[in-house]
Amino acid sequence: MANPTNKTSKSRKGKRRTHKHLSAPSLSVCPQCQEVKLPHHACMSCGTYHAREIITVQQI
């Protein structure tokens, strides 16, 4: 059984966990309807991708 003999300090623990964080997704603007969308995805409000209608969106 291999137990650590010294306590891991808060500083060392924090340095080890520096890459474990969340980042906000990058967003782009739809050229057709000017809504915010994910890049390289079809727009969910108008259904277009690269000026072509890919998804038929029902208007409520």
C-alpha positions in Angstrom: 0.0 0.0 0.0 1.7 3.2 -1.2 0.5 6.2 0.8 1.9 9.7 0.3 3.9 10.8 3.2 3.5 14.5 2.7 0.3 16.6 2.4 -0.4 18.0 -1.1 -0.6 21.8 -0.6 -3.4 23.9 -2.1 -1.0 25.5 -4.4 0.3 22.3 -5.8 -3.2 20.9 -6.2 -4.3 24.1 -8.0 -1.3 23.9 -10.4 -2.2 20.3 -11.3 -5.8 21.3 -12.0 -5.2 24.4 -14.1 -6.4 22.8 -17.3 -9.6 21.6 -15.7 -11.9 24.5 -16.5 -14.9 25.2 -18.6 -14.8 27.6 -21.5 -17.6 29.4 -23.2 -18.4 28.0 -26.7 -17.4 30.2 -29.6 -20.3 31.8 -31.4 -20.8 33.2 -34.9 -23.6 35.2 -36.6 -25.9 33.8 -39.2 -25.5 35.7 -42.5 -29.1 35.2 -43.4 -31.1 36.1 -40.2 -28.3 37.7 -38.1 -29.0 35.2 -35.2 -26.2 33.8 -33.0 -25.3 30.2 -33.9 -22.5 27.7 -33.4 -19.8 27.9 -36.1 -19.9 25.2 -38.8 -23.5 24.3 -37.8 -26.8 25.0 -39.5 -28.8 28.0 -38.1 -31.6 26.8 -35.9 -33.8 29.8 -36.5 -33.8 30.0 -40.3 -32.4 26.5 -41.2 -29.7 27.6 -43.6 -26.0 26.6 -43.9 -23.8 28.2 -46.5 -26.8 30.1 -48.0 -28.7 26.8 -48.6 -31.8 25.8 -46.7 -30.8 22.5 -45.0 -33.5 22.3 -42.3 -37.2 23.2 -42.8 -38.1 25.4 -39.8 -41.7 25.7 -38.7 -42.7 29.3 -37.8 -44.7 29.4 -34.6 
